């Protein structure tokens, strides 16, 4: 196996990782921004107010994105196994 193939494996794995974590990271960003805006408008400066809505929102998004994540990881593993078998 040459270095170019190894780098291609790593690149594919990183792209799949980014596809899998993007929905939860975007959700955390949006919920955090909304709670921060709500705190600024209402002048409630409670630090623990951010955590519960953010955790619940991320949990819901992870449940909804679980089939997509499984399909993406399965596709990556199939691609890697195919490339190894062809080598």
LOTIFI-782110 format. One record per residue: x, y, z of N, C-alpha, C, CB in turn. Coordinates in steps of 0.001 Angstrom, whole numbers, plus 500000, padded with zeros to 6 digits. Glycine has a CB too. Layout:
N
XYZXYZXYZXYZ/...
***
This chain:
87
500850498835500000500000500000500000500901501234500000499030499994501223/500642502131499095501484503306498974500949504453499845501574503743497507/501755505475500070501330506585500934500104507335500406502470507559501104/499951507398499093498795508104498532497484507416498910498916508195497006/497484506100498927496291505354499317495970505564500790496475503865499029/496994505577501616496805505811503035496238507198503292498117505633503779/496762508180502597496256509549502737494813509633502254497142510542501950/494481508903501190493106508893500691492161508253501699493027508151499355/492613507179502365491811506575503444491549507585504554492523505333504020/492597508277504968492464509261506042491539510404505636493836509813506431/491674510858504396490807511936503909489348511508503909491225512366502501/489079510291503454487704509780503442487150509671504853487643508416502749/487973509208505780487525509074507167487224510433507790488580508344507995/488044511418507508487816512755508051486549513363507463489022513665507770/486310513171506174485088513706505565483837513050506146485120513508504047/483878511743506372482734511059506985482535511557508408482937509525506975/483618511762509150483518512290510507482857513659510513484898512372511150/483256514519509593482654515848509511481176515771509137483405516705508494/480816514845508252479409514684507887478584514194509065479271513715506719/479170513353509902478433512795511032478257513818512147479145511561511567/479292514619512443479194515534513571478578516884513213480550515749514153/478437517178511935477925518492511521476528518794512072477895518575510009/475549517879512014474227518232512533474229518574514028473270517094512283/474960517822514833474967518104516265475728519391516575475583516933517030/476796519661515852477547520890516096476748522131515680478882520849515345/476056522028514557475227523160514114474076523383515085474681522917512687/473489522304515588472416522421516571472921523082517847471825521042516886/474073522671518327474644523278519533474905524766519317475950522563519932/475379525111518130475641526516517823474355527337517817476344526640516472/473323526832517152472067527571517045471383527699518399471132526888516050/471323526606519154470669526658520472471459527561521415470535525234521080/472774527464521408473586528335522251473417529801521901475035527953522139/473343530088520613473131531471520181471758531975520597473292531587518666/470741531125520444469379531528520826469281531764522335468356530454520393/469861530895523126469818531069524583470627532294524988470354529809525305/471754532512524354472555533702524637471812534984524301473855533651523865/471093534979523184470286536134522811469153536348523807469724535961521397/468519535249524209467447535338525213467985535881526537466796533956525434/469152535450526942469747535952528173470102537432528061470987535143528525/470564537847526891470917539256526708469686540141526712471686539447525408/468605539654526115467380540460526044466710540557527409466402539864525020/466647539434528126465951539420529417466870539744530592465312538070529638/468144539897530369469148540183531379469199539123532475468884541531531989/468896537876532111469057536745533022470451536201532778467945535635532804/471310536274533755472701535865533583473004534561534330473636536973534067/472149533580534159472344532278534784473173531402533844470973531604535118/474324530942534293475225530175533436474714528769533151476587530096534070/473946528206534074473470526831533878472259526762532965473129526203535212/471681527876532605470502527901531744470798527384530341469951529307531664/472030527485529906472402527090528546472472525569528404473748527714528165/472882524864529428473229523454529294472048522543529008473902522996530528/470955522674529740469841521738529587469202521815528197468789522011530650/468842522988527683468277523012526320469255522522525262467831524417525970/470535522832525441471527522407524465471687520886524477472871523084524744/471718520292525655471855518836525752470634518143525173472062518407527211/469446518640525466468217518032524937468176518154523416466966518698525561/468522519316522887468496519518521433469519518616520733468774520997521092/470704518506521287471722517651520676471292516189520741473085517842521374/470689515774521859470213514397521981469161514082520928469644514152523376/468222515003520710467178514791519699467783514723518304466125515913519763/468717515603518003469352515594516688470157514316516481470255516821516522/470840513860517518471592512608517390470668511423517149472432512362518641/469512511409517807468553510336517562468027510369516127467390510436518546/467776511570515628467265511695514258468337511390513219466714513095514030/469600511707513531470681511519512564471355510157512692471712512609512730/470920509322513621471563508026513822471527507137512580470905507309514969/470412507022511857470439506201510636471412506735509577469042506123510041/471472508039509441472404508637508487473848508348508885472174510152508391/474153508470510170475515508215510640475894506754510430475652508588512125/474975505855510708475253504432510488475488504121509030474115503587511008/474690504717508156474866504498506720476193505072506231473705505124505939/476575506230506752477839506844506339479031505998506794477955508272506908/478986505510508024480086504671508516480131503330507807479954504451510017/478960502780507506478907501515506779479461501682505369477469500985506725/479104502782504731479624503054503397481135503230503389478968504285502831/481655503906504417483107504073504511483793502737504716483469505026505650/483242501907505587483865500603505844483813499715504604483171499900507023/482705499752503873482593498983502635483620499455501612481174499099502055/483784500772501512484764501330500575486182500911500962484657502868500533/486508500986502241487841500602502686488081499117502473488035500960504153/487079498280502805487240496837502622487400496490501143486039496084503217/486665497164500269486786496942498836488169497314498327485730497735498092/488682498450498806490010498880498384491100497936498902490277500304498866/490949497450500129491945496530500675491900495205499915491706496297502188/490699494715499599490574493458498879491122493575497459489117493014498845/490992494739496852491498494938495489493014495080495471490855496172494859/493568495435496608495018495619496683495666494266496727495427496465497915/
***
